[in-house]
């Protein structure tokens, strides 16, 4: 019996090729979208779950208040780990971590590596990175030990056993003590080498609450009562002894929060070693995939219900021949199941074809094998079953429940008062489509605003070159060599690039109101920084060569003065106008004069407003040269830079990038979301129009006789097109009216995440409205024109 049901279903598909194609193609797109988005969501939700002790690992973050400002940071000082481990029995182990770059040399192989992790010896006890060689207890128990990943072991040693081999890293000879598997893709911490945290030098050997540049993790003895444990820590931080150690006075405080490891990637606003995901986007993507699937299902329901009028004879004969309501119901569910599972096979093929493009959009590296894993196949099967019933249930119930005599006498009539269900589904489909189009346009406009906003500095055509410790010894010579290259306009250096300044600090200021402290971001820079980056001075001047004379280290640095530049925001917070700031004394690393005030520029993401910034002359802190080049011969200039680099760095790899690439990286999450929204909006409108195309075709078939009579009575082409199109255009207009307010408020809420943003106006919605109406008119108009141009005599004879 079941076999016969599916035979009839296949015959029906062959008989109605247009409607079957629309349904299968629409459902395939919906299922493929759900499968790919489901794959992405599963990967995002799986972050760090490979760690066996994940439910007991927490990341420590800072919350501190200085000068009436509350700040948050994902980093801590060096004291947090050892101090709390000594004080609180709940902490089993701790590790402080930092990722840096360095040359790595073995034999005649020399590479610049940018994923060298510095961590305390307990690192491999806390995290479950799989060790292929070496013992987690002893693998980092000496400062001259280093662990390589499997890929790095292959890169440097080939088929040799790397254990106990000596390689040179950060200028030191180190012994390979272990090999770990490559880091999982769903790990926040990704490294190629791991060595002891204390190898970072003297700056980390002294325990201190501040100079917070290190990410600290605790392994707790139990994963419960984290909130209570956090309260105990912050009570401890409020004791007089600790406040005195941390230099806290008055209402200032320093608190710490324990973030469960599994919450960090999607639920934290503080990024760690890589940009965080966003749980909100996960919810949005789930909703989008379900909405796309809903549109495809609505297409099936609409077309199946519309087609039912042509199957009245079949239904009536089945019932006369003894078919029960249950058997007719199963017949139509079988048809829905057949269509859905054909669509599922096509969806799997679509997924395989578009996987490379999906990877480029999401920044992931999914493989075809992951599509064929049990969880992926289970997702596809579940979606197919759900859609089979979701799409086929209403038509099956309606058709199986009709009265046999009524069907044979009058034919089948769609219930619901003049096709209320059909109209509701059309309105629903286009409401979803219009919402997604408007939302996408606002996101794209915000991204365009970000790309073109005047940041206060010029990020274009600035080449960033890394500075090693050995290069600092010949800093001026190398910089002079860079300046002599044809096409190079100016050169400077700094600790960080201006795209994102992480160095947190404070300044002490003495003025008419007495002494007070202000929390700031600090930036060590070299000469010519302001000019190279195209910044503007609002008062005073940039650093010049003679300013180094102020930094007098003779006679135990008694006369040492540190020259400073500040931004407008810092001057304002202190209470000075830019002109008043010049020559005033402030204290950070040492006291010294303010030589200039720089016009505010964005030194972090546009999610945040410009904060107070201090720049001090600190060549010895430099980690990057920034070279502004002409745009006339970029490749030629880069070639000359590489030639100089190879001559002066003894074969160190020439690794460079452009400053605007750093800036773009700040908004990868938003950019990827914008692309996903664009694709989703496109798919939604395509699917909605596919359904509309099928319904219009069916509607015209039903009204062939009416159209013929109207033409005989004198109706022209425009009359016929308007007759057929107006009902659909009215429904789409209603969808626009419903969707627009929701889209307006949703985009307003999303834009609140940015300190600098566009203001969505109703004019933003004009283009989506026109596009939607135009696409609808063209979709319906195609059939309308064909019907209007048909010979009315032929239609009246055959109808």
Buried (B, 14 or more C-beta within 10 A) or exposed (E): EEEEBBEBBBEBBEEBEEBBEBBBBBBBBBBBBBBBBBBBBBBBBBBBBBBEBBBBBBBBBBBBBBBEBEEEBBBBBBBBBBBBBEEBEBBBBBBBBBBBBBBBBBEEEBBBBEBBBBBBBBBBBBBBBEBEBBEBEEBBEEBEBBBBBBEBBBBBBEEEEBBEBEBBBBEEEBBBBBBBEBBBEBBBBBBBBBBBBBBBEEEBEEEBBBBBBBBBBBBBEEBEEBEEBBEBBBEBBEEEEBBEBBEBEEEBBBBBBBBBBBBBBBBBEBBBBEBBBBBBBBEBBBEBBBBBBBBBBBBBBBBBBBBBBBBBEBBBEBBEEEBEEEBBBBBBBBBBBBBBBBBBBBBBEBBEEBBEEBBEBBEBEBEEEBBEEEEBBEBBEEBBBBBBBBBBBBBBBBBBEBEBEEBBEEBBEBEBEEBEBBBBBBBBBBBBBBBBBBBBBBBBBBBEBBEEEEBBBBBEBBBBBBBBEEBBEEBEEBBEBBEEBEBBBBBBBBBBBBBBBBBBBBBEBEBEEEEBBBBBBBBBBBBBBBBBBBBEBBBBEBBEEEBEEBBEEEEEEEEBBBBBBBBBBBBBBBEBEBEBBBEBBBBBBEBBBBBBBBBBBBBBBBBEEBBBBBBBBBBEBBBBBBBBBEEEEBEBBBEBBEEBBEEBBEEBBBBBBBBBEBBBEBBEBBBBBBBBBBBBBBBBBBBBBBBBBBBBBBBBBEBBEBBBBBBEEEBEEEBBBBBBBEBBBEBBBBBBEBBBEBBBEBBEEBBEBBEBBBEBEEEBBEEBBEBBBEBBBEBBBEBBBEBBEBEBEEBBEEE
